Each structure stands twice: as C-alpha cells, then as structure tokens.
Amino acid sequence: MATLEGAMATLTTRARPWMETPLHEKREHLREVARRYADVSADLVADAVRAKGVDGSYAGEEWASGPLSVLRTARFLAATLAGIDRTGGVPLPDGAIRERPDGQVVVDVMPGDAWDRIQYPRWRAETRMEPTVGYAEARRHLGGVHTKPETASAAVAVVLGAGNVTSIAPLDIIHKLFVEGHVVILKFNPINEYIGPYVEHAFARMADAGFVRFAYGGASVGEHLVRSPAADEVHVTGSESTYNAIVFGDGSEGAARRARNEPLLTKRITAELGNVSPVIVVPGRWSPRDVMSQAEHVVTQLVQNAGHNCNAAKVLVLPARWPQREEFVDAIAAALSALPDRPSYYPGSAQRLARATMGAQRVRTFGVSRPGYAPPTIIEDVDPDASAPAFSEEAFCRVVATTSLGGDDPAVYLDRAVEFCNERLRGSLNATILVDPPSGRSLGPALGRAVSGLRYGSVGVNLWAAANFVLGVTPWGAFPGHPQSDIQSGRGFVHNARLIDLPEKTVVSAPFRLVPKPPWSVFHRHSAEAMRRVTAFEADPSLARLASVFGPALRT
C-alpha cells in the first residue's frame, strides 16, 4: 500500500498545476492521448477478443465499444476545447440551442459536424438540460470549468474501472482530466487488467507529468484508494451493490446504514451503474423485412459483448393487442437460434441467469447451459404486475423478458408503457422505442409525450440507446435525482464532449429501418473490417478514410 500512497502524494502535489494548465496545453495533451491510443488500438482489440474467448469475427463489437468511442469522444472534446480557447464559448451555433414548448432547453448535439452528416444520415441527437435551466441562461451552462474558471477546483479523483468494455476506463480518465479538470488514479478491474498496458501507453506523457497514476489489484486496493485522505472524489462503473458497499459498507451493517442514510464515504462520488433496459415496441403494420430487421436489432442489444453490458436489452415491452406480437417474438427466437454460441466470460453469469428465470413459467433457451456458457434466454409473458427478478435486478448476461400491456389504442398503450418502465423496472440509464413511420405519425403528440416522460438518461427512438455511449457528443449517465441510499443507475454524466453542464437526458433517433445493415449489428458479416475502418477515420478524419469504410460496410 506504500506504493499507492506514493502515487496519491504525487497526484496531490500535481492537482493545482493541472487545474492551472492553460487550455491550449490541455488540448494538446488530449490530442496526444488520442494519437497514442490509436497507435495501439489494433493490439488492444486483438487482446480483448482473446480474453473473451471468441474469434476475430467478433472484433467489430470490440472496435465499436472500445477504440471507436474513445477516439470519437476525444476528437469532439478537443474541438470543443479549441472553440472555447478561440472564442470563450462552446462552439455551437445559436440555432443548436432551443426551447421546447414545455420550456425545457434542448441542445442539438448530433450531427456533430459535416462528417456526421455523411456517416449517419438522418440521425439526430438532442440533449435536454435540467428543467431549472432557462433559455436565456442556457449559454452560461455550457463549458463547465473552462468557461467558468471560478468553479474549478484542484482535486484528486479515484476512478474504479469497469471489467466489461475496454473504453470505459480511458473515457473516465478523459472525463476527469479534461472535463472536470482533476488529476486521476485509475484502478483497473481484475477481469480486464489486460487493457492496462494500452491505457498506460496512451496516458504515458501525462503520467510522466504526474497528472495520472494507475493501480492494479482487487477490492482491497480499491478500498484503500477510496478511503485515502488524499482522495477528494470517487467515480465507479459497476453494479449497484458495488456502489452500496463503497458508500455504506458490506453486509447487514452496511444495509442498516443505507436504511438510515448514514454513509461511511462522504466524499463526492459519481457512478455509472446497471439498468434493466427496456425496449418498447409501438404497434404498427410491419412488413416481413421490418420484422426481421427489428428482430436483429433487439438481438444485437441482447447478445453484443455476450450480454455483459449495462445497456443490454432486458425487458421487451409489447402491446397485448398487436396482431404481430407473437410473430415478432418468434423472429427474435429464430435470430438467436441462428447465432453461434459464445462464452459468458463475466464471472457469475450462470447464477444471474438462474436468478432471472426463477419462478418463470415460459422460458426459451438457445443452447446448452454448461460451465462458462450461459446461453441466450427469453423469459416469455411475464405478468407486468408481478414481482419478477427480471424487472427488479439487472441480469448481466444474455437474458431478456417479454411482457405485454393493454390499451384501447396505441397512444393509451404507449402511456402505460412509459409508466411501467418508470415505475416497475430498476434503473434509469437507457430505454429504446421502436416505432414505424406511419404509426409515429398517427400517434401525434403521444410519441413526443412518451419520449419526454421516460425517466432515463438516454432514450433511443428506432436506435439502441447505447449509441449515446459511443457517440461522444451525447452525455451518458443515469437520469438525475437518485438519492445515494437508492442509487439505482447512478449519478453524473460522462462522455460529454460538448460540455453541457446540467444534462437531464439525451434523445437519439434514426430511421426505422437502417439500410444497409449497420456494421455494428451482430448479423453483419464484415463488421470487424468495417468498424476497424470507422475507427481509423475517427482517429484522423479524411475523405479517403471515410470512403474506405463503405466497401466492407455495404457487404452485409
């Protein structure tokens, strides 16, 4: 532990110099981090594929959730810092900030630039600020410490890294350093410590300057760091139980302290935790191609990264009176059956699957449960009023429950679906709505009411809301307001490249059917090469690099 205290002592002495570092120097540090990270990304992806026990055909998902998200976030954040350095404000046109009819301020964040308009045609993303922010003062709530230096503070942040997705740890460091202005010590998760050399390579210059330190080990190391007097704040990505153990302690004593709301840890703590992520299906008249396309869409949300994602589809909310309800569930089952099995690399998957299916009446399993393999599973027709584990606990594996809600018409059903998700499902991280264009038009204001009513930090309309994790310009985090004694999906936002001070939620939308098949789909045959080229483009955008993407992307 003496080595850890030495690292903390160094960070303590470097916290104020980092806070006072000129913005143009910070921007150059960020660009250097991105360049060095790009240099080792191919090797990182190869190591991730090996560590998860799959072959190179799965590399596409590692590129997308790993280097792509880091490099894209760094690119847009560097552009934001450059704009602030140049003009004193976040480089967004006045037309990108607007007021909704209900008075809520909205910031249009995507398309992020001209390149986005080519790569992601008809995609839109808007970040809605907290209702306390008025339109007249919206500009003052952009830029954070870089436009309001009087709010800056010298601080040492302890970041406890996640064990599933390779980008989470470097993105959390980037957020603490370049958004909040704090120096960082990162403890790698033992499950994916193999990312350590790559992250250390990317931040080597900053480590040399004393602004970053790294630690390895288990829970005792993390416990030592968060309790260290030198630690000013903590950020954790993980489970709700991990957060509770850090803040209140373990066992019955910890539970009692949480019930009394008497935390052991009184430092500032932010967290990105789990979620029982819903996918709400709006009834419509879908063609066979629509059914197949959306079935693959849902299955991708379920099985990507073997289901070890906090934003994986967990509950499929269906209209009870939709004539195509059974057809759609059968299409999902058929799509799952067509996929090869893959290991469940995350410890405890079999136990979580058993817990999720406990007491369920109708369970469809696609494969054989055996050591290291928790097969994809559908829990069908769960009573929406039941006290089911599938509603109250995030099963960190490939399992999804279906439930059906009534309603005299689609608008009534959609209102009920929003209420069900808000009140019955654990967490507030992300939710997705699937609605075909004719149905969306016929709903009128009911669709907008549903999007506004969902109390989730990310809402996707015809696009897996997890896109907000990758896009960088879209803040990622739980819907604000969870008390520390009932933290659910956490508090605070990361991946906030446009430096929106008080985000409430981000809404991302795309066409109902993406043509051609998107390369991040688990059913895209050339995903690995396409996503590798998309990542190369984000590292250094050019027309030639963008053009190179289209070949493998179009060969679906």
N, C-alpha and C positions, 0 to 999 in steps of 0.2 A: 504493500500500500504506500510505501515511501515514494515510489516512482510516480504514483498517481498524485500525491500531494506536491511533488516537484512540478508536475505538469500544471496543476492548479495554481501554484505560486507564480509560474511564468505567465499564465493567462491573466492573473490578477494585475501583474505589472504592465501588461500589454493592452488591457481593456481601454484605458483612456487614450493612448496613442492611436488605437484603431478608430475609436469614435471621432478623433480629431483629424484623421487622414483625409486629405482633400478628395472630393468626389471623383475627379478625373483619375486619381490614383486607384481608388476603389474599383472604378470601372475597368481599368487595365488589369487589376488583379482578377476580376471576374472573367475577362476575356482569356487570360492566361489559364485559368482553371478549365474553361471550356475547351481550349486547344489541347491541353494535356489529357483531358478526359476523352476527347475524340480519338487521340492517338492510341489509346489502349482499349477502346470500346469493343473491337472485334474479339480480342482475347477475353474480355470480361464476359461477353455473350457466350463464347465457347465454354468457359468455365461454368456459367450458370446452367447451360444445357446439360453438361456432365453431372453437376451437383444434383440436379433434379431427376436424373435417371432416364432422360429421354434422348432422342437422336436429333441431328441437325435440322430436321424438318420442323421442329418446334422453335427454332431460333427467331422466327418472326415475332412471336409474342414477347421474347426477351428484348429484342431491339425496340419494340414499341413501348413497353412499360419501363425499360431501362434507359439506355443512352439517348433515345429519341426525346424522352420527356425532359431529361437533364439539359440537353443541348438546346432544345427549343425554349425552355424556360430561361436559360442563361442568355440566349440571343435577344429575346424580347426585354428582359430585365436590363441588359446592357444598353439597349436602345432607349429605354425609359430613363436610365441614369444620364445618358448623353443628352437627352432632351432637357432634363432638369438643369444640368450643368450649363447648357446653352441659353435657356430661356427663363429658368427659375421655376418652371412648372412641368407637370407630366404632359408629354407630347400627345395630347388627344384634341381633336378639333371640337369646337363648341357644339357641333351637331351630334357628337357622340354622347353628350350628357343631356338627358331629357327627363321629363316628369310624366309619370303615368297619371291616368285620370283620378286614381285614388290618392295622388300626391306623393307617391313613393318615387325617389330619384333612381334613375337607371343609367348605367354606363355601358355603352356598346363596346365590347372588347374584341369581338371577332366578327368579320375578318380583321386580323391584327395588322396586316399590311397587304401590298399588292400581290405578294406571293401566295398568301392565303386565298385570295380570290380565285387564283388559278387552281391551287391544290384542292380546295374544299368549296367548290361552287355550291351556293345556296345553303351553306352552313351559316348559322348565326348564333352568337352568344352574347348575353347581356348580364351584367352583374347588378343586382338590386341592392342598394345601400340600406342600412338600417333606417326604419321609419323616422327616427329622431333627426335625420339629416334633411334639411330643407333645400329646395332647388337653388336658392340664392347663395347658399353657403357650400354647395357641393364641391366647387373647385378647392376650397380650403381643406377638404377631406380627401385629397389625393396627394400622394408623395411621401407620407409618413415623416420620418425624421429628416429626410432630405429636403423637404420644403418647409419644415417646422423644426429647425435645429434646437429650439428651446425645449423640445420634448425629448431630445436624445439623452441617453444615459450610458455610462460606462458599466458594462455588466459581463459576467462570465455565465455562459449558458451550458448546461449539461444536456446533451441530446442522446437519448436511448434509441438506438436504431432498430428498425423492423427486420424480421427474419425472412420475409417472403419476396418482396420486389426489390431489385437491385438499385433502383433510382431513389428510393425513399431517403436513405441516409445522406447521400450527397445533396439532394434537394433541400433537406432540412438544414444542412450546414449553410448552403447558399442563402436560405431564408434568414437564418440568424445573423449571418455576416452582413449581407448586402441589403436586406430589407429592414431589419431591426437594429443593425449596427453593433452587434455584440460578438465578442470572441467566443469560441466554441471548443468543447471537448466532446468528441463522439465516442460512445461505447458501441462497438459492433455487436450485433446479435450472434450468439454462438451458432445458430442454424445456418447463417450465410457469412461466416467470417472470411470466406474465400474472396469476398469483394474488397477486403481490407487493403491489399497492395495497390489495387487500381484507384481506390479513393485517395489513399495516401499519395500516390503519384500525382493525381490531379491537383491536390492542395499542397504539394511539397513546398512551393515558394512561400506560401502563407504560413506553413508550419515553421519554415526557416526564420520567418519574421516574428514568430511567437504568437500568431493570431489563432492558430488551430493546434489541437492536440488530439491524440487517438488513444483508445483503451480497448483491451480485449478481456474476455472472461465472462463469468456467469453472473447470477443475481447478486452475489456478494460484492462484486466490483461496482455494479450499478448502484447498489445500496450505499456503498461508501461515497460514491461521487455525489449522489443527490443530497446526502446528509452533510457533505463537507461544508464547513463555514465559508469556504471560498466560492461556493456555487451560489449565484444570485437567482437563477431560474432554471427550470427543467422543461424539456419537451420530450414527450414519449409517443411513439407509434406502437400500438399493440392492442391488447384486449382491455375491456372494462375492468376485469378482475386485476390485471396488472396495475392499472391506474389506482384502483382502490387500495391495493397492497402498498403502493408507494405513498399515497396520501394519508391513509388511515392505519396501515399495518395489517398483518396477516391474522387469520383465524378468528375466533369468536370475539377476542378483544378488539380487533380491527372492525368487525361488523358492529360492535356496540358503539365504538367511537363514531362510525359513519352514521349510525342511527341518531346519535346526539349531535352530529355535525361538528365534531371536535378533531380536526386534522392534526396529525403529527407533523406533516410538512406544511409550513405556512408560506413558503416561497411562491412566487408566481409560477404556475405550471400550465402549459398548453398541451393539448393532446389530440391526436387523430386516432380514433378507436373504431370499433366494429359497427356493424349495421345489419339488420335484417332487411335487405334491399328489396323493395317491391318493383314489379313490372306490371303496370296497369294496362289492360287491353280494353280499348274502346270498341264497342260492337260496330261492325260495318259489313259490307258485302265484299269479301276478299276473293280475288282470283286464285286459282291453284298456285300460280307463281308468287302471289303475295303471301299465301300461307307458308310455302316453302321458305321464302326469303326471311320472313319474320321468325319462323321456327329456328332457322340457322342463327339468326340474330340473338334469340333467347339462349340457345345452346352455347353460343360463344360467351355470353355473360356468365353462364353456369360453369363451364369447364376450363376456360382460359386459366393458365397457371395452376391446373389441377383443382380449381375452385378455391385456392388459398389466397383470396382477395377480399378485402373488406367491402368492396363494391360489387361482389358477385351477386347475380340474381338469386334470391332466396324465396320469394313468395310471388307466384303468378296470380294476379287478381283478375278474375274473369267475370263477364256478365252472364248470369244464370240463364237468361232468355236468348242468348246469342245462338242462332242455329249452327254456327260453325265452331262452337266451343270444343266439342269432342274431336272434331277434325283437326283443330289446331293442336290440342294436346297429343293426339296420335302422331302428328307431324313432328312434334318435338321428340317424341319417343323414337320415331324412325330415324331422325337425325342423330340422336345419341347412339342408336344401335350401329350406325354406320362408322362411328369413330373407333380407332384402336384404343385399347386400354393404355393407361399410363400410371406410373407410381404416384402414390399420395405421399410426397416427400415430407410434408409438415408433420411433426410428431403429434400423436393423439387423434389422427383423422378417424380411425375406426371407432374410437369411443364417442367422438362427436356425432358420427353418423348413427350409431346405435341410440344415442340420446335423442336425436332429432326424430327418429322413426318410432320411438317408444309409444305404444298405445295406438299407433296409426292403423286404420282399417284397410286401406288400399295403398300398397307400396309396389312400385315397379323398379326393379334393379337391373342395370345393364352391365353385366359382368359378374365375376365371382369375387366375393369378399375373401381376402387372404392377407397374410402379413405384408404390410407395405402397400396394399391396394384397398382403397375404399371406393367402390365402383359408383358411377353416376346413378342417382336415385331420384325418382319422382314420388312424392307423397301426395296422393290424389284426394281431392274432395274433402279437405279439412274444413270442418264447421267454422265459419267466421267468428262464431261466438265462443268457440272452445278455448280452454287454457292450454294451448298446444305449445310444446317446446319449439316447434318450427316458427312460431310467432314471437316468442319471448327471448330466444337465445340464438345468436349467430352461430350456425354450424359451419366451421371453417373447412369445408370440403365440398364435393360435388353433389349437393342435395338441394332440391327445390320443392316447395309445396305449392299446390294449387288450391285456391278457394274461390267460391262463386258468390256473387252478391246480386240481389234482386234490384228491381227498379222498373217503373212503368214506362220509362223512355230512357234513351242514352244519357240525357242530362241528369236525371234523377240518379241513375246508376253511378255516374261519374262523381256526383256529390258524395254519395255513400262510399265510393272507393277512397276518396280523399280522407273522409272521416275515419274509415277503417285503418288506413295506413298511419295516419297521425296518432290515433288513439290505441290501436291494438298491436302495432309492430314496434319492436325495440329499436331505438336508434333514430338518427336524423341526418345521416350522411348523404345518401343519394337515392333517388327514385326515378323511374323511367316510365313514360307514357307512350303507347303505340296507338296511333290513330291515322286512318287513311284519309286522304284529302276530302272526299265527299262528306264523310262523317264529321270531319273537323269543321267544314263549312256549315253543316246543318246544326251543329251544336251552338253556333253563335257565341255569345259571351260565356257560356258554360265552360268551354275549354280554357279560356283565359282565367276564369274563376278557379278552376281546378289547379292550374299551374301556380297561381298566387296562393292558393290555400294550402298546398303541400308544404309542411314544415320540415324541409330538407335543405341542406346546404348546396346541393346540386340537383337539378331537375333536368332530365333529358327528354325531349319530345322527338320521337322516332330515331333516337340515337341513345345508345347506352350512356347513361350519365357519367360513367367512368371516364368518358372523353375529357371531362373537365380536369381530371388528374393529369392528363398528358399535355394539354394544350398550353399550359404555362400562363397565358393571359387570363385564365379563368381561375379565380381563387378556389381552393379546395379545403373543405372543413365542414364540421357539423353546423347545423342551424343554431344560431346563438340562443343562449338562455338556460342551458342545463346547469343546475347547481352542482357544486363539487360532490355533494352527497348522493347525487343521482346523475352521474356524468354521461351515461349512455354513449353517444358517439364522440364526445369530447368538447373541446372549446378552442377557438382560434382558427385562423386560416393560414395556409401556406400556398406555395406556387403562385404567388400574387405579383406577377411581373409588371402590372400597371399600377401597383402601389395604391390600391383602393383601401382607405383607412378603415372603413366600417362596412364591410360587405355583410349582407344577410343571406343571400343565395345567388347562385348563378344558374341561368337557364340556357341550355344549348339545344339547338334544333337543327334538323336535317331533313331531306326528302324522305318520304315513307319507304320508298324502295331505292337503295343505293345501287346504281348501275354504272360500271361493272361492280362485281362483288368486291367489297372493301378488303384490302390486303391484310387487315388485322383480324379478319374472320378466321376461325379455326378450320374453315372449309376451303380456304384459298390455297391452291396447290403451290403457288410460288410466293407465299407470304415471306419466307426468310429473305429471299433476294430483294423483294420489293421494299420491305421495311429497312433492310440494310441501306438501300439507296436513298430512301426518305431521310434516314438519319444522317447520311453523308451530306445531303442537301442542307439540312438544318444546321450542320456544323459550319458550312460555308456556302450560302445560297448563290446559285448562278443558274442561268438558263440551261446550260449544258447538263448540270447535275439534275435539274428538275426534269428535263427531257428524258434522262436515263431511267427515271422512275417508271415511266409509262409502259415500257416493254413488259417487265415482269408483272406489273400491276394489272395489265389488261389480259394477261394469260391466266384466267381464273380456273 
